[in-house]
């Protein structure tokens, strides 16, 4: 199903498509509405992968669906659980790519902490509009009550897995911290959270 801009929710965090509207991004020259899943059904915990071997096809910074499929094919229990999930009647959920996860932090940041504004945290060429480097003050805590820290949809103020393998090391994958915004690599064997997303082409 393709949408047009008139059918998108006006507000970030609005109920939409089986979850909540998290923003707009581009993947492979196409534009998508990104939807973050309801926390009760869409929050998963586990290791990115039991092996430190490289996972071909899981290197994309924007295409979380392709990454997650590659992870699942390589035996990732986390990826298989997310891809097998049916949430609000939809079965196309996946682990967000690095840029998709950053967009969720930027638009639905749960805490009022200052951001980690060092190196290139926040740069996101896939988001619409393009994401710029964080400052200590921006992005600010979301104004959507349900997604603020303590709210029933808030992403926990800890790091979350992306589906993007960390290029310099096949044993690591990209993470996003949801307390102060740092983007970092974590060893695939670490236990971490993943919040499922889906997307709709605009």
N, CA, C and O of each residue as an XYZ file, in Angstrom:
808
protein
N       0.842     -1.195      0.000
C       0.000      0.000      0.000
C       0.875      1.243      0.000
O       1.790      1.362      0.815
N       0.601      2.155     -0.899
C       1.312      3.421     -0.937
C       0.424      4.517     -0.364
O      -0.783      4.552     -0.603
N       1.043      5.403      0.392
C       0.336      6.532      0.978
C       0.663      7.791      0.195
O       1.576      7.800     -0.630
N      -0.078      8.840      0.454
C       0.368     10.159      0.029
C       0.501     11.018      1.272
O       0.029     10.639      2.344
N       1.130     12.158      1.140
C       1.426     12.970      2.323
C       0.170     13.432      3.047
O       0.225     13.759      4.232
N      -0.959     13.462      2.350
C      -2.201     13.892      2.997
C      -2.752     12.847      3.955
O      -3.591     13.165      4.797
N      -2.294     11.607      3.841
C      -2.796     10.552      4.717
C      -1.884     10.310      5.917
O      -2.198      9.477      6.767
N      -0.765     11.019      6.001
C       0.128     10.872      7.145
C      -0.439     11.603      8.356
O      -1.117     12.619      8.200
N      -0.175     11.107      9.548
C      -0.597     11.836     10.744
C       0.060     13.213     10.805
O       1.175     13.408     10.321
N      -0.636     14.141     11.395
C      -0.086     15.490     11.539
C       1.038     15.496     12.565
O       2.018     16.226     12.414
N       0.900     14.690     13.601
C       1.817     14.763     14.739
C       2.642     13.499     14.883
O       2.145     12.388     14.697
N       3.920     13.687     15.218
C       4.772     12.571     15.604
C       4.178     11.936     16.865
O       3.725     12.641     17.766
N       4.184     10.617     16.920
C       3.649      9.911     18.079
C       2.176      9.577     17.967
O       1.622      8.929     18.854
N       1.523     10.012     16.878
C       0.103      9.701     16.691
C      -0.075      8.227     16.344
O       0.769      7.637     15.669
N      -1.174      7.632     16.809
C      -1.479      6.244     16.471
C      -1.614      6.108     14.966
O      -2.294      6.902     14.315
N      -0.947      5.075     14.413
C      -0.900      4.966     12.958
C      -0.343      3.605     12.561
O       0.684      3.179     13.090
N      -1.005      2.921     11.641
C      -0.449      1.730     11.027
C      -0.087      0.612     11.976
O       0.897     -0.092     11.750
N      -0.853      0.431     13.025
C      -0.564     -0.618     13.991
C       0.390     -0.224     15.091
O       0.712     -1.030     15.963
N       0.843      1.015     15.053
C       1.754      1.519     16.085
C       1.659      3.025     16.181
O       0.570      3.572     16.353
N       2.791      3.699     16.071
C       2.834      5.150     16.243
C       3.783      5.755     15.221
O       4.874      5.238     14.978
N       3.351      6.856     14.629
C       4.128      7.530     13.591
C       5.410      8.098     14.188
O       5.368      8.878     15.139
N       6.562      7.698     13.616
C       7.857      8.109     14.170
C       8.633      9.045     13.256
O       9.675      9.563     13.659
N       8.157      9.276     12.036
C       8.855     10.168     11.128
C       8.922      9.602      9.730
O       8.294      8.590      9.419
N       9.698     10.276      8.885
C       9.801      9.911      7.475
C      11.270      9.686      7.132
O      12.142     10.453      7.540
N      11.525      8.620      6.376
C      12.896      8.350      5.960
C      12.913      7.830      4.535
O      11.868      7.538      3.953
N      14.112      7.717      3.979
C      14.284      7.239      2.618
C      15.138      5.978      2.617
O      16.140      5.874      3.323
N      14.707      5.033      1.804
C      15.435      3.773      1.650
C      15.471      3.439      0.167
O      14.423      3.281     -0.460
N      16.659      3.333     -0.393
C      16.795      2.941     -1.789
C      16.058      3.845     -2.755
O      15.511      3.377     -3.753
N      16.039      5.137     -2.467
C      15.388      6.090     -3.353
C      13.888      6.217     -3.159
O      13.243      7.007     -3.849
N      13.321      5.454     -2.233
C      11.895      5.544     -1.928
C      11.697      6.176     -0.559
O      12.570      6.093      0.305
N      10.548      6.807     -0.366
C      10.253      7.506      0.883
C       9.203      6.730      1.668
O       8.218      6.246      1.112
N       9.440      6.623      2.979
C       8.576      5.808      3.833
C       8.164      6.545      5.094
O       8.898      7.385      5.614
N       6.976      6.213      5.573
C       6.554      6.579      6.925
C       7.029      5.466      7.852
O       6.735      4.293      7.621
N       7.755      5.830      8.889
C       8.274      4.850      9.839
C       7.310      4.740     11.021
O       6.872      5.748     11.576
N       6.989      3.504     11.396
C       6.024      3.245     12.459
C       6.704      2.438     13.550
O       7.259      1.372     13.283
N       6.663      2.945     14.785
C       7.235      2.220     15.913
C       6.113      1.433     16.592
O       5.003      1.936     16.763
N       6.414      0.215     16.969
C       5.402     -0.702     17.496
C       4.941     -0.313     18.902
O       5.652      0.403     19.608
N       3.759     -0.778     19.314
C       3.336     -0.624     20.712
C       4.315     -1.365     21.628
O       4.750     -2.473     21.316
N       4.648     -0.754     22.740
C       5.675     -1.320     23.609
C       5.285     -2.686     24.158
O       6.140     -3.565     24.267
N       4.026     -2.885     24.504
C       3.592     -4.127     25.132
C       3.893     -5.342     24.259
O       4.267     -6.403     24.757
N       3.725     -5.170     22.955
C       3.909     -6.303     22.041
C       5.187     -6.200     21.211
O       5.656     -7.202     20.670
N       5.748     -5.007     21.107
C       6.830     -4.784     20.153
C       8.202     -4.595     20.744
O       9.142     -4.275     20.016
N       8.353     -4.784     22.048
C       9.680     -4.689     22.644
C      10.257     -6.093     22.823
O       9.636     -6.960     23.437
N      11.443     -6.297     22.282
C      12.097     -7.594     22.333
C      13.437     -7.461     23.045
O      14.028     -6.382     23.075
N      13.907     -8.558     23.614
C      15.204     -8.572     24.280
C      15.996     -9.779     23.801
O      15.443    -10.859     23.594
N      17.295     -9.583     23.628
C      18.122    -10.693     23.211
C      19.445    -10.254     22.641
O      19.782     -9.070     22.644
N      20.192    -11.223     22.152
C      21.470    -10.954     21.511
C      21.243    -10.677     20.024
O      20.351    -11.248     19.397
N      22.059     -9.803     19.488
C      21.978     -9.541     18.038
C      22.211    -10.831     17.279
O      21.498    -11.151     16.328
N      23.234    -11.575     17.723
C      23.544    -12.871     17.133
C      24.466    -13.613     18.095
O      25.241    -13.001     18.830
N      24.371    -14.927     18.077
C      25.231    -15.731     18.945
C      26.655    -15.821     18.411
O      27.591    -16.088     19.165
N      26.814    -15.600     17.119
C      28.125    -15.708     16.485
C      28.704    -14.321     16.222
O      27.966    -13.357     16.015
N      30.025    -14.235     16.232
C      30.691    -12.972     15.897
C      31.060    -12.914     14.413
O      31.712    -11.971     13.963
N      30.639    -13.926     13.665
C      30.924    -13.937     12.235
C      30.111    -12.854     11.520
O      29.028    -12.473     11.964
N      30.651    -12.377     10.419
C      29.959    -11.371      9.623
C      28.649    -11.919      9.071
O      28.551    -13.094      8.717
N      27.642    -11.048      9.005
C      26.339    -11.422      8.434
C      26.159    -10.635      7.144
O      25.780     -9.465      7.194
N      26.416    -11.238      6.000
C      26.241    -10.534      4.725
C      24.804    -10.054      4.553
O      23.855    -10.777      4.855
N      24.656     -8.824      4.062
C      23.328     -8.275      3.832
C      22.746     -7.512      4.997
O      21.618     -7.024      4.920
N      23.513     -7.401      6.095
C      23.022     -6.676      7.280
C      23.850     -5.431      7.556
O      24.036     -5.048      8.711
N      24.349     -4.799      6.498
C      25.219     -3.647      6.674
C      24.547     -2.316      6.345
O      25.179     -1.265      6.443
N      23.267     -2.351      5.955
C      22.620     -1.135      5.469
C      22.252     -0.205      6.613
O      21.745     -0.654      7.641
N      22.503      1.084      6.441
C      22.217      2.074      7.476
C      20.759      2.524      7.449
O      20.283      3.130      8.409
N      20.048      2.236      6.363
C      18.671      2.723      6.233
C      17.640      1.617      6.124
O      16.494      1.803      6.533
N      18.023      0.467      5.579
C      17.049     -0.586      5.272
C      17.039     -1.656      6.362
O      17.704     -2.685      6.244
N      16.282     -1.398      7.413
C      16.202     -2.339      8.516
C      15.528     -3.644      8.148
O      15.845     -4.689      8.717
N      14.597     -3.597      7.200
C      13.911     -4.824      6.792
C      14.893     -5.790      6.141
O      14.910     -6.975      6.474
N      15.711     -5.294      5.216
C      16.708     -6.147      4.568
C      17.713     -6.667      5.585
O      18.084     -7.841      5.553
N      18.152     -5.798      6.486
C      19.098     -6.220      7.523
C      18.517     -7.346      8.382
O      19.175     -8.357      8.627
N      17.285     -7.157      8.829
C      16.656     -8.119      9.733
C      16.454     -9.458      9.041
O      16.639    -10.510      9.654
N      16.078     -9.425      7.773
C      15.936    -10.670      7.025
C      17.278    -11.396      6.922
O      17.339    -12.621      7.029
N      18.346    -10.631      6.716
C      19.684    -11.241      6.642
C      20.081    -11.823      7.997
O      20.651    -12.912      8.070
N      19.777    -11.094      9.064
C      20.063    -11.601     10.403
C      19.323    -12.911     10.665
O      19.904    -13.877     11.159
N      18.035    -12.928     10.327
C      17.221    -14.122     10.559
C      17.750    -15.308      9.755
O      17.811    -16.430     10.257
N      18.132    -15.050      8.503
C      18.665    -16.119      7.657
C      19.967    -16.674      8.213
O      20.298    -17.840      8.000
N      20.708    -15.821      8.935
C      21.978    -16.241      9.531
C      21.791    -16.888     10.892
O      22.763    -17.312     11.517
N      20.532    -16.967     11.364
C      20.257    -17.679     12.605
C      20.037    -16.826     13.829
O      20.009    -17.355     14.940
N      19.878    -15.509     13.667
C      19.651    -14.637     14.823
C      18.277    -14.909     15.440
O      17.256    -14.740     14.773
N      18.246    -15.325     16.695
C      16.976    -15.567     17.374
C      16.184    -14.277     17.537
O      14.957    -14.275     17.439
N      16.895    -13.178     17.786
C      16.230    -11.882     17.947
C      15.508    -11.502     16.660
O      14.330    -11.148     16.685
N      16.211    -11.577     15.548
C      15.611    -11.218     14.269
C      14.449    -12.137     13.916
O      13.422    -11.677     13.418
N      14.605    -13.420     14.169
C      13.533    -14.373     13.853
C      12.291    -14.091     14.697
O      11.169    -14.216     14.207
N      12.484    -13.714     15.960
C      11.341    -13.415     16.822
C      10.591    -12.183     16.335
O       9.360    -12.163     16.320
N      11.333    -11.159     15.939
C      10.693     -9.932     15.457
C       9.965    -10.193     14.146
O       8.828     -9.753     13.974
N      10.606    -10.905     13.215
C       9.987    -11.153     11.918
C       8.771    -12.078     12.038
O       7.878    -12.032     11.191
N       8.727    -12.909     13.068
C       7.596    -13.827     13.253
C       6.435    -13.184     13.997
O       5.367    -13.784     14.121
N       6.638    -11.975     14.488
C       5.610    -11.347     15.315
C       4.453    -10.818     14.466
O       4.641    -10.351     13.343
N       3.260    -10.906     15.037
C       2.068    -10.307     14.435
C       1.528     -9.325     15.466
O       1.069     -9.732     16.533
N       1.580     -8.043     15.153
C       1.199     -6.982     16.087
C       0.117     -6.137     15.441
O       0.303     -5.600     14.349
N      -1.003     -6.025     16.116
C      -2.155     -5.272     15.608
C      -2.530     -5.715     14.190
O      -2.951     -4.907     13.362
N      -2.370     -7.008     13.934
C      -2.777     -7.571     12.648
C      -1.746     -7.479     11.547
O      -2.006     -7.935     10.433
N      -0.581     -6.905     11.817
C       0.463     -6.751     10.807
C       1.622     -7.689     11.102
O       1.978     -7.916     12.259
N       2.212     -8.238     10.026
C       3.296     -9.208     10.200
C       4.592     -8.783      9.503
O       5.444     -9.621      9.207
N       4.737     -7.485      9.244
C       5.923     -7.008      8.520
C       6.855     -6.186      9.416
O       7.521     -5.263      8.948
N       6.893     -6.524     10.689
C       7.749     -5.807     11.634
C       9.199     -6.270     11.511
O       9.471     -7.404     11.116
N      10.118     -5.377     11.854
C      11.543     -5.699     11.763
C      12.334     -4.847     12.755
O      11.782     -3.945     13.386
N      13.624     -5.138     12.888
C      14.510     -4.371     13.762
C      15.010     -3.153     12.980
O      15.547     -3.320     11.885
N      14.854     -1.953     13.497
C      15.236     -0.768     12.721
C      16.723     -0.707     12.410
O      17.558     -1.126     13.212
N      17.038     -0.184     11.243
C      18.426      0.090     10.887
C      18.944      1.270     11.708
O      18.178      1.945     12.397
N      20.237      1.506     11.628
C      20.856      2.571     12.426
C      20.163      3.914     12.221
O      19.845      4.597     13.194
N      19.925      4.303     10.963
C      19.315      5.611     10.707
C      17.851      5.640     11.129
O      17.358      6.679     11.569
N      17.152      4.520     11.004
C      15.761      4.471     11.457
C      15.687      4.606     12.979
O      14.813      5.294     13.506
N      16.598      3.953     13.669
C      16.614      4.028     15.131
C      16.961      5.431     15.597
O      16.404      5.915     16.582
N      17.871      6.085     14.899
C      18.211      7.469     15.237
C      17.001      8.373     15.073
O      16.765      9.253     15.901
N      16.233      8.162     14.009
C      15.043      8.984     13.779
C      14.047      8.848     14.925
O      13.412      9.825     15.322
N      13.913      7.639     15.454
C      13.014      7.429     16.594
C      13.517      8.195     17.815
O      12.734      8.832     18.520
N      14.823      8.132     18.063
C      15.372      8.900     19.190
C      15.142     10.392     18.989
O      14.703     11.088     19.905
N      15.437     10.877     17.798
C      15.321     12.317     17.525
C      13.897     12.809     17.763
O      13.690     13.878     18.338
N      12.925     12.028     17.320
C      11.533     12.484     17.381
C      10.790     12.060     18.637
O       9.782     12.671     18.994
N      11.274     11.022     19.314
C      10.549     10.494     20.474
C      11.494     10.260     21.653
O      11.370      9.274     22.379
N      12.430     11.176     21.827
C      13.406     11.063     22.911
C      12.694     11.017     24.257
O      11.916     11.923     24.557
N      12.932      9.993     25.081
C      12.177      9.857     26.329
C      12.644     10.749     27.473
O      11.837     11.122     28.324
N      13.913     11.094     27.513
C      14.455     11.781     28.691
C      14.660     13.267     28.452
O      14.571     13.764     27.329
N      14.939     13.961     29.556
C      15.285     15.381     29.505
C      16.790     15.592     29.647
O      17.238     16.722     29.843
N      17.579     14.513     29.550
C      19.018     14.625     29.664
C      19.612     15.390     28.492
O      19.050     15.400     27.397
N      20.760     16.034     28.730
C      21.488     16.641     27.631
C      21.966     15.539     26.688
O      22.234     14.414     27.109
N      22.067     15.883     25.418
C      22.506     14.919     24.420
C      24.025     14.804     24.389
O      24.755     15.729     24.747
N      24.461     13.651     23.953
C      25.878     13.431     23.713
C      26.194     14.077     22.368
O      25.823     13.542     21.323
N      26.865     15.204     22.382
C      27.087     15.999     21.170
C      28.552     15.954     20.774
O      29.220     16.986     20.703
N      29.042     14.755     20.517
C      30.435     14.584     20.140
C      30.499     13.744     18.875
O      29.544     13.044     18.540
N      31.604     13.812     18.187
C      31.826     13.085     16.954
C      30.676     13.371     15.981
O      30.429     14.538     15.676
N      29.958     12.343     15.479
C      28.947     12.557     14.442
C      27.576     12.059     14.880
O      26.730     11.759     14.037
N      27.346     11.968     16.185
C      26.050     11.516     16.678
C      24.935     12.418     16.158
O      24.998     13.642     16.278
N      23.925     11.797     15.587
C      22.780     12.543     15.089
C      22.772     12.756     13.593
O      21.717     13.042     13.026
N      23.906     12.629     12.933
C      23.917     12.797     11.489
C      23.147     11.646     10.837
O      23.435     10.474     11.082
N      22.179     11.993     10.016
C      21.293     10.973      9.454
C      20.902     11.372      8.029
O      19.938     12.113      7.841
N      21.641     10.886      7.023
C      21.322     11.236      5.638
C      20.057     10.574      5.113
O      19.580     10.929      4.036
N      19.505      9.614      5.856
C      18.323      8.885      5.391
C      17.014      9.524      5.829
O      15.974      9.273      5.221
N      17.048     10.342      6.869
C      15.803     10.908      7.393
C      15.346     12.096      6.557
O      16.140     12.731      5.863
N      14.048     12.381      6.638
C      13.445     13.522      5.939
C      12.774     14.418      6.966
O      11.761     14.029      7.546
N      13.328     15.647      7.213
C      14.541     16.189      6.598
C      15.797     15.507      7.132
O      15.751     14.778      8.123
N      16.919     15.754      6.459
C      18.174     15.139      6.849
C      18.531     15.514      8.284
O      18.439     16.679      8.671
N      18.944     14.507      9.077
C      19.310     14.759     10.461
C      20.670     15.408     10.576
O      21.611     15.029      9.878
N      20.772     16.375     11.450
C      22.028     17.084     11.690
C      22.618     16.668     13.025
O      21.957     16.038     13.849
N      23.867     17.032     13.219
C      24.588     16.697     14.439
C      23.833     17.209     15.664
O      23.340     18.337     15.671
N      23.746     16.367     16.704
C      23.080     16.785     17.937
C      23.802     17.969     18.586
O      25.015     18.131     18.453
N      23.032     18.775     19.280
C      23.590     19.703     20.256
C      23.200     19.174     21.631
O      22.433     18.216     21.728
N      23.711     19.775     22.682
C      23.336     19.321     24.018
C      21.844     19.482     24.256
O      21.245     18.702     24.996
N      21.236     20.498     23.631
C      19.818     20.789     23.879
C      18.885     20.142     22.863
O      17.720     19.900     23.178
N      19.354     19.860     21.675
C      18.503     19.331     20.616
C      19.051     18.009     20.100
O      20.245     17.916     19.816
N      18.214     16.984     19.971
C      16.770     17.018     20.190
C      16.399     17.113     21.670
O      17.122     16.647     22.551
N      15.260     17.726     21.899
C      14.748     17.858     23.265
C      13.864     16.653     23.598
O      13.514     15.856     22.728
N      13.522     16.547     24.861
C      12.588     15.501     25.273
C      11.287     15.637     24.484
O      10.792     16.744     24.272
N      10.738     14.496     24.051
C       9.508     14.541     23.280
C       8.376     15.194     24.073
O       8.321     15.111     25.300
N       7.481     15.840     23.339
C       6.291     16.422     23.967
C       5.135     15.436     24.017
O       4.072     15.750     24.554
N       5.336     14.231     23.455
C       4.285     13.203     23.449
C       4.326     12.476     24.792
O       5.261     11.725     25.070
N       3.315     12.701     25.614
C       3.330     12.191     26.994
C       3.569     10.683     27.067
O       4.317     10.216     27.925
N       2.939      9.925     26.176
C       3.071      8.467     26.223
C       4.506      8.005     25.984
O       4.898      6.929     26.437
N       5.282      8.809     25.277
C       6.656      8.438     24.953
C       7.689      9.093     25.866
O       8.884      8.833     25.732
N       7.244      9.932     26.784
C       8.170     10.482     27.767
C       8.547      9.415     28.783
O       7.786      8.475     29.010
N       9.704      9.556     29.387
C      10.177      8.578     30.357
C       9.088      8.309     31.387
O       8.557      9.243     31.987
N       8.755      7.052     31.593
C       7.674      6.668     32.491
C       6.357      6.466     31.785
O       5.435      5.883     32.356
N       6.243      6.943     30.526
C       5.019      6.756     29.765
C       4.892      5.330     29.263
O       5.885      4.610     29.162
N       3.665      4.921     28.948
C       3.452      3.503     28.623
C       3.981      3.091     27.259
O       3.996      1.900     26.946
N       4.423      4.059     26.424
C       5.034      3.723     25.139
C       6.506      4.131     25.069
O       7.154      3.918     24.045
N       7.032      4.707     26.129
C       8.393      5.255     26.099
C       9.438      4.169     25.858
O       9.367      3.079     26.426
N      10.402      4.487     25.007
C      11.545      3.598     24.875
C      12.396      3.747     26.125
O      12.714      4.862     26.539
N      12.763      2.620     26.724
C      13.532      2.662     27.962
C      14.834      3.419     27.742
O      15.439      3.349     26.672
N      15.252      4.140     28.767
C      16.430      5.012     28.670
C      17.717      4.206     28.789
O      18.538      4.439     29.676
N      17.873      3.253     27.876
C      19.051      2.390     27.786
C      19.367      2.241     26.298
O      18.647      2.772     25.452
N      20.437      1.525     25.983
C      20.751      1.331     24.570
C      19.840      0.274     23.948
O      19.378     -0.658     24.606
N      19.605      0.464     22.652
C      18.780     -0.457     21.870
C      19.565     -0.918     20.644
O      20.365     -0.172     20.079
N      19.318     -2.153     20.254
C      19.936     -2.683     19.051
C      19.359     -2.029     17.797
O      18.156     -1.788     17.702
N      20.238     -1.750     16.844
C      19.808     -1.566     15.466
C      20.097     -2.877     14.733
O      20.738     -3.772     15.284
N      19.627     -2.985     13.502
C      19.903     -4.180     12.702
C      21.135     -4.000     11.816
O      21.431     -4.849     10.975
N      21.846     -2.900     12.007
C      22.995     -2.581     11.151
C      24.297     -3.088     11.759
O      24.703     -2.662     12.841
N      24.930     -3.988     11.057
C      26.226     -4.485     11.492
C      27.237     -3.342     11.479
O      27.194     -2.466     10.615
N      28.143     -3.367     12.447
C      29.161     -2.322     12.570
C      30.300     -2.631     11.612
O      31.038     -3.598     11.801
N      30.439     -1.802     10.581
C      31.358     -2.076      9.494
C      32.776     -2.460      9.861
O      33.289     -3.447      9.332
N      33.442     -1.711     10.759
C      34.837     -2.034     11.060
C      35.046     -3.370     11.769
O      36.163     -3.885     11.803
N      33.973     -3.934     12.338
C      34.136     -5.175     13.100
C      32.915     -6.052     12.930
O      31.805     -5.651     13.280
N      33.113     -7.263     12.390
C      31.983     -8.167     12.166
C      31.381     -8.683     13.466
O      30.290     -9.253     13.458
N      32.076     -8.491     14.582
C      31.583     -8.995     15.865
C      30.698     -7.985     16.593
O      30.218     -8.269     17.691
N      30.474     -6.800     15.993
C      29.705     -5.744     16.635
C      28.580     -5.247     15.731
O      28.611     -5.443     14.516
N      27.596     -4.605     16.335
C      26.510     -3.976     15.591
C      26.218     -2.616     16.218
O      26.551     -2.370     17.378
N      25.592     -1.738     15.437
C      25.304     -0.389     15.908
C      24.179     -0.386     16.949
O      23.214     -1.143     16.850
N      24.331      0.477     17.934
C      23.306      0.689     18.954
C      22.987      2.181     19.056
O      23.751      3.028     18.594
N      21.851      2.478     19.667
C      21.458      3.854     19.953
C      21.081      3.927     21.418
O      20.251      3.151     21.892
N      21.687      4.856     22.131
C      21.346      5.061     23.537
C      20.149      6.003     23.628
O      20.142      7.070     23.014
N      19.144      5.603     24.393
C      17.924      6.394     24.490
C      17.863      7.236     25.765
O      16.799      7.736     26.131
N      19.000      7.392     26.438
C      19.058      8.340     27.541
C      19.672      9.663     27.077
O      19.134     10.736     27.349
N      20.816      9.572     26.367
C      21.475     10.810     25.946
C      21.913     10.780     24.480
O      22.610     11.689     24.031
N      21.519      9.760     23.735
C      21.631      9.820     22.288
C      22.900      9.314     21.649
O      23.033      9.410     20.429
N      23.836      8.782     22.401
C      25.059      8.299     21.789
C      24.776      7.143     20.841
O      23.949      6.278     21.132
N      25.458      7.133     19.719
C      25.402      6.026     18.767
C      26.736      5.304     18.864
O      27.794      5.899     18.660
N      26.675      4.018     19.177
C      27.894      3.298     19.481
C      27.755      1.859     18.991
O      26.676      1.436     18.577
N      28.854      1.118     19.043
C      28.799     -0.284     18.649
C      28.786     -1.174     19.882
O      29.475     -0.899     20.865
N      27.998     -2.241     19.824
C      27.937     -3.213     20.907
C      28.270     -4.594     20.396
O      27.972     -4.919     19.247
N      28.884     -5.411     21.233
C      29.209     -6.774     20.830
C      27.917     -7.547     20.607
O      26.989     -7.474     21.412
N      27.868     -8.281     19.516
C      26.637     -8.977     19.135
C      26.124     -9.941     20.201
O      24.935    -10.259     20.236
N      27.020    -10.403     21.065
C      26.622    -11.372     22.087
C      25.967    -10.723     23.295
O      25.450    -11.425     24.164
N      25.976     -9.377     23.368
C      25.361     -8.696     24.502
C      23.838     -8.849     24.445
O      23.241     -8.873     23.369
N      23.235     -8.952     25.615
C      21.773     -8.929     25.708
C      21.301     -7.481     25.672
O      21.754     -6.657     26.466
N      20.403     -7.176     24.763
C      19.911     -5.804     24.650
C      18.467     -5.769     24.196
O      17.872     -6.804     23.896
N      17.911     -4.574     24.148
C      16.532     -4.381     23.718
C      16.474     -4.055     22.230
O      17.421     -3.516     21.657
N      15.355     -4.389     21.628
C      15.059     -3.989     20.256
C      13.574     -3.663     20.183
O      12.743     -4.441     20.652
N      13.237     -2.523     19.601
C      11.838     -2.119     19.442
C      11.463     -2.288     17.975
O      12.060     -1.655     17.105
N      10.502     -3.118     17.702
C      10.114     -3.417     16.334
C       9.500     -2.202     15.639
O       8.845     -1.368     16.263
N       9.730     -2.132     14.335
C       9.147     -1.080     13.499
C       8.601     -1.714     12.228
O       8.912     -2.860     11.904
N       7.782     -0.950     11.517
C       7.370     -1.295     10.160
C       7.341      0.005      9.360
O       7.471      1.087      9.931
N       7.175     -0.096      8.066
C       7.199      1.117      7.250
C       6.142      1.025      6.160
O       5.746     -0.065      5.748
N       5.695      2.187      5.702
C       4.728      2.286      4.631
C       5.245      3.280      3.603
O       5.619      4.400      3.948
N       5.264      2.870      2.342
C       5.783      3.743      1.288
C       4.837      4.923      1.050
O       3.615      4.779      1.027
N       5.441      6.071      0.877
C       4.676      7.285      0.592
C       4.742      7.559     -0.910
O       4.165      8.538     -1.385
